Amino acid sequence: MYNTRRDEAMKAAIKQVKKLVADKKVKEAQTALSSAYQAIDKAVKTNFLKANAGARKKSRLSAMIVKAKAAK
């Protein structure tokens, strides 16, 4: 039950950031990034994700935003 909640919250936050980057809304994506970080950190804290997997997800999201910002 709790793992499902963590998983859905994390995936929804990541999807939101990816959608905003795809729509070239970089400012909104940066604000959504903090909620995605929070969801990923909670998943790591509750051992739903391993620490390195959480770090990898956060790194890839931030790299995506940096790349979108540079393409602007």
C-alpha atoms as one frame of an Amber mdcrd trajectory, in Angstrom:
protein
   0.000   0.000   0.000   2.662   2.488   1.027   5.057   1.406  -1.703   2.338
   1.897  -4.293   1.708   5.389  -2.981   5.424   6.249  -3.111   5.768   4.774
  -6.590   2.789   6.646  -8.014   3.834   9.951  -6.432   7.378   9.601  -7.730
   6.335   8.620 -11.248   3.767  11.421 -11.443   6.335  14.021 -10.377   8.883
  12.733 -12.891   6.302  12.679 -15.689   5.322  16.244 -14.903   8.920  17.448
 -15.187   9.460  15.522 -18.436   6.250  16.910 -19.925   7.197  20.482 -19.038
  10.651  20.032 -20.571   9.093  18.577 -23.719   6.780  21.589 -23.924   9.847
  23.854 -23.510   8.532  25.348 -20.257  11.869  25.414 -18.469  10.894  27.764
 -15.615   7.901  25.611 -14.672  10.026  22.481 -14.993  12.531  23.884 -12.509
   9.806  24.478  -9.936   8.383  21.000 -10.564  11.874  19.574 -10.154  11.831
  20.282  -6.417   8.656  18.228  -5.949  10.195  15.426  -8.010  13.316  15.555
  -5.819  11.124  15.368  -2.737   9.212  12.340  -4.054  12.441  10.559  -5.040
  14.036  11.296  -1.659  11.010   9.906   0.166  11.167   6.759  -1.968  14.841
   6.335  -1.058  14.196   7.052   2.613  11.519   4.346   2.803  13.795   1.878
   0.944  11.491   1.749  -2.058  14.455   2.823  -4.200  18.115   2.238  -3.564
  20.190   5.345  -2.927  22.120   5.196  -6.189  18.955   4.692  -8.225  17.441
   7.774  -6.611  20.585   9.788  -7.278  20.595   8.614 -10.895  16.970   9.674
 -11.412  17.621  13.111  -9.909  20.761  13.567 -11.974  19.018  12.668 -15.215
  16.126  15.021 -14.500  18.420  17.944 -13.762  20.543  17.182 -16.843  17.373
  17.196 -18.932  16.491  20.669 -17.665  20.021  21.985 -18.220  19.967  20.650
 -21.774  16.574  22.256 -22.439  17.825  25.546 -21.012  20.897  25.462 -23.269
  18.778  24.711 -26.347  16.673  27.785 -25.693
